[in-house]
Amino acid sequence: MINPADYKSLADALERSPDYRVLRRVVSHDQFAAPIGETKVGIILDTETTGLDPRTDQIIELAMLAFEYDERDQVCQVLERYQSFNDPGRPIPPEVTQLTGISDDMVAGHSIDLATVERLAETAVIVIAHNAAFDRRFAERLHPIFGKRGWGCSLSEVPWSDAGIRSAKLEYLGMCFGLFHDGHRAIADCEMLLEILAMPFPKTETPTLELLLEAARKPTFRIWALDSPFELKDLLKARGYRWNDGSDGNSKAWYRDVPGTDLEAERTYLRTEIYSGPFQPYVVRMTAMTRFSNRIGEIDHADAAAA
């Protein structure tokens, strides 16, 4: 029989071999690194919902993990955790229960404590989600404070492909970082994501959180191909443009988000390849204050550099 105390040394020995990979269970803990210089507070947020439409669907589970990070963008410590089910007031669709494991019985009588949500979010300069384009819209509907915070997305704002990581699904990322968890709740996903952000990006010494925050701090630009010829939609799609149906209150048109360094090239592409006559593209500047929100086009309330 193996002494449980020997498991770590056995795992360490296996990791030294190129023929084995070891996965370690994510164990909830508070301390990561001693802070250097000024510290700030971030929130990792995850939601489970009754569907995909933030206008009509409801949050059925919310998790928030408040953490401190320092001037190196290094995770230092967990400050507080909050998790709650929420009764949507109607039956949860069977396909949602199958996907999330959340049943009507689990949420019955539960509600999100909005005072706690506000207290946690009030201290944060940035909220991070693993699909911020999804979670932010639900969060802003839950409480207006989420519209007054910068947001970052660990799904799209970390260059996973640069490390040869083929999928950005959280479970797969965990495996790439040698981690696993068998928790089925949103707070377990928050714990997993924090562990990943606290670790160096593969083949570097740079904290993964630093790469995310570096991207979040930079402005991006949404360029709209308004009234573009229908017959050229396949060209736009192939170039990375996405269709917006107008249901979010923004333009009914094709659009693409680009960094500032690519903006002039994109204008040139539209003028020469899509529009035959004079064309002045509609461009919206976005920062972490409005990015991933339905409020694209609003003037930012604060500089995203605060994160």
Buried (B, 14 or more C-beta within 10 A) or exposed (E): EEEEEEEEEEBEEEEEEEEEEEEBEBEBEEEBBEBEEEEBBBBBBBBBBBEEEBEEBBBBBBBBBBBBBBEBBBBBBBBBBBBBBBBBEEEBEEEBBEEBEBBEEBBEEEEBEEEBBEBBBEBBBBBBBBBBBBBBBBBBBBBEBBBEBBBBBBBBBBEBEEEEBEEBEBEEBBBBBBBEBEBEBBBBBBBBBBBBBBBEBBEEEBBBBBBBBBBBBBBBBBBBBBEBEEEBBEBBEEBEBEEBEEEBEBBEBBBBBBEEEBBEEBBEBBBEEBBEEEBEBEBBBBBBBBBBBBBBBEEBEEEBEBB
